[in-house]
């Protein structure tokens, strides 16, 4: 089961809150995934279709809790490509459907057959109702990527007006949701891990939140370890390359003029470098008598490099 499905299952098991929140949640679900069918003679029906049994059960329970009306439930087996079952919930009674659509402000009482695509502001005045509306929108048309791969949460809308309203509600919690047009749909999305954690907290998906946080911590630790290893590897390679260059310089000097003909301080560091080829500059400095610092060792080795370069130039080898 995907991370997105697990999150929706968790949300679907939440206790149905007070009447105003239930209305706000079902209002979002209708706008995101509901279908209104006009049957002629002024008759209409309201339908929901989902492949998630938990979401189907939640829609059924919300409608039963706030309306206690007849709801037909059907299960269709999708044989093509071994897809999951589809759950179809139908409010077939025209008066019941009109009541739901009017109270959720999908229809306007003055214009009962005019579809209202905007977020119903009267239903989201309270903070708890805003949370319920976002939750309904996520259940109806939202998804969240596997946080092991990427951080991305989105809501797929057919209406630009509803997308803007949903975006405003989300951002009223201090988030930074944005909208992008993808084919014929308007996508409200969040891409930052911290903001996705916040919105999961807002809609009540606390188990999903904890799982995402665990993954974020592990990824941060993994990334930090990789950065440290890469840095250490780069430093080690730099040290080895410098050591090889210094040894080559000393051997060149010894071959052509002999290192014993150098000043005493250079003889001492040259012999130490030949005897301790893998030692760092700091370690070489501690071996000297008296010991000197890293910068002092580096200064002497640079002197040896200059002598080697001068010899190469005189011999025409540069």
N, C-alpha and C positions, 0 to 999 in steps of 0.2 A: 504494500500500500504506500502511495506517495506521501510525502510530507504534507502536501496540500490537502489530501483526502483525510489524513489523520487530524489535521487542524479543524476541518469542517465537521468531522465526527465529534470532536471535543465540544465545539460550539453548539452542535445540535443537541448535546446532552445537558446543556445548561438549563437551569430552572427558568421557566417562563416567568418574566417579571410582571410588574403591574400592568394594568390595562393600557396605559398610554404608551409604554415601551413595546408591548405586543403589537399595538396598532402601527407604531413606527417601523418595527421590524418587518411586518407583513407588507407594509406599504413599499418598502425597499425591495422585498422579494418579488412583488408584482411587477415593479418597474424594471427589474433586472432580468427576470426569467418567466414572468407570467404571460399568458396569452388570453386575449379577450376575443371571443368569437360572437359575431353578430348573426343571429339565426333567422332574421326576418320578422316582420310584425312587431318590431320593437323589442324582441326577445334577445337576451345575451347570455353567455355562459363564461365562466372564468376557469382557466386551466393552468396547471403547473406540471412540468415534466422534468424529471431529474433521474440520473443514474445512481445517485447516492441515497441508499435506503434511510439513513439517519436524517438527511435533510427532508425527505418525503414525510417521515414520521413527525418531524418538528412542524412543518407546514400544517399537517393535519391537526396536531395538538393545539397550535395557536388558533386556528380557525374554530376548532371545537370549543376552546376555552372562552373566546371572546364573542362567538356568535351562536354556538351550539346548533348548527344547521346541518342539513344532510350534505355529505361530501362523498362522492363516489371515488373509490380507489381501484386502480387497475394496474396490473403488472404485465409488462410485455417483455418477452424474451427476445433479445437481439441475437439472431443466429449469424449474421454477417460478421466476419473477422473475430468471432468469439467475444463480442463485446458484452458488457454487463447488462443486467436487466434494466429496463426503463420503468420508472414509477410514475403513473399518471393520476393526478388528483383533479377532479372536476366538480365545480359548483354549478350544477345544471339548472337549478331553479333561477329564473330570470330576476325575480325580486330579491332573492338572496345575493345574487351576484352584483346587482345594482347597489345594494346596501353596503357590501364590502367595498366596492369601487368608489362609492361616494364618501364613506367614512375614512378611507385611506387617501382621499383627495386625488385619486386617479381620474375620477369624473368630477365635474363641477355641478353642484346642485342646480344652478341656473341653466347650465348647458350640459345635460346628463350624458350626451353622447360625444362630447368633446374631450379627447384624451389629453390629460395634463402631464407633460414630460418633466416638468421642473420638480425639484425637491419641495415637498409640502412644508413650508416654514411653520405652519401652525402645529405640526406634529413633532417638530424638533426644537421646541423652545427650551426644554429642559436638557441638562447635560446627560442625564441617564437615557433620554430618548434619542439623543444624537448618537450615543454609543450603540444603542439598539438598531438604529437606522444603518450605521456603518456595518454592523454585524450582519444584518439582513442583506445588504448589498454584497458582502463578501460571500455569503452562502449562495446567493442567487447568481453571481457572475464574477466572483473573485478567484484568484489562485495565488499560490506562493511557491517559489522555486525551492528546490532542495538546497538548504544553506551550505551543505558540503561543497556545492559547485559554485553557487552565486547567490547574492542577496537581491531578491526582486519580488515585490508583491504588487499585484495589479487588479483592477476592476474593469471588466469589459462592458461598455455601454453602447447602445445604438443611438442614443440621443446626446447631442452636444450640450443642450440645456441641462440635462440631468447630470452629465459629467461635471460641468462647472459647479453645480450645486453640491454634488458629492465631494468634490475637491475642496470647496469652501468649508464644508462641515469637518472634514479630516484636518484641514489646516487650522481650524479653530482650536485644536488641541496642541498647537505649537509645532505642528509638523510641516513638511515642505513637499506635499504631493504635487505632481505635475500632470499635464494632459498631453497625449500625443495621438495623432490620427494614424491608425493602422488599418489599411484597406478601407472598409466602410464603417469601422468601429472607432469609438473614442475611448482611449485607454487612460485611466487614472492610475498612476503608479508611484511607488516608492522604491528607491534602490539602495539606500544606506542601511546597513545592518542595525544601527542604533534606532533609527526611525521605525523600522519594521518591528523591532522589539516593542517600541512604544505603542504601535497600533494594535499589536497582538494583546497587549495589556488593556488597551481601551475596549476592545471587543470581548475580552474575557477568556482568551485562549492561553491560559497561564501555563499549561503543560507544554504546549508548543513553544511558548516564550522561553521556558527553562531549557528545553532541548536546543533551541537556537542559540541561547546564551552559552551553553556548554560547547557547542560547535564553534562559536566565535572565539571563546577562550582558547580552545585547542588549536584553532587556526592561527591565532595570534602567537601562541607559544611556538608553534611549528615554524611560522614565518620568522620569529625572532631567532630561533635556533639556526635556521638556514642563513640568516643574515650574519650571525656570529661565525658560523662555519665558513661562509664565503669570505668574510673579512680575514679570518685566521689563515685560510688557505692562500689568500692573496698576499698576506704579510709573510707567510712561510716561503712562498715562491719568490717574493722580492728578496728575502734574506738569503735564500739559496743562490739565486742569480748573482747577488752582490758578492757572496763568498767565492763563487767560481771565478768571477772577474778578478777579485783580489788575489786569489791563488795563482791565476794565470800571470798577473803582473809580477808577482814575487818570483815565480819560476823563470820568467823572461829575464828579470834583472839578474838572478843567480846564474843563469846560463851565460850571459854576456859580460857581466862585470863582477859577479859574485856578491851575495848579500852581506858578506863579512866586510866588504869595503864601504858599507853604508854607515851613517852615524849610529851611535850606540842605541838610541831610542828606537830607530827604525829597524835595526837588526833584531831587537827584542820582540817587537810586534810582528815582524815578518816570520820569525821562527815559531811564535805562538800560533799564528794563523795557519802555517803549514802543519803543525802538530795537532791543531784542534779545528778541523775544517768545517764542522757543523756548529761551532759555538757562535753565539750572538755577540755583538759588539760589547754589550754589558758584561757578558761572561768573560770575554777576553780582557776587559779592563780590570776585573777582579784578580786575574792571574798575574798581572804585572806587579813588580815590586819597585816602588810603592804602587798600589792600585790607583787607577785613574778612571774618570767617568767615560760614558759612552761617546760624548762629543770629542774627548781627547783621543780615544782610539780611532774614531772616524777621521780625525785630522791627520794622524800618522799614516793611515791607510791611503788617504787622498794624496799625501806626499809621495808614497810609493807608486801610486798610479801616475803622478806627474813625471816621476823619474822614468818609468817604463815608457810613457808616451814620448818623452824626449829622446830616449834611446831608439825608439822605432823611427822617429823622424830623422835622426842622424844616419840611420841605416837604410833610410828610404823605404821603410815598410808600412808607412801610413798612407 
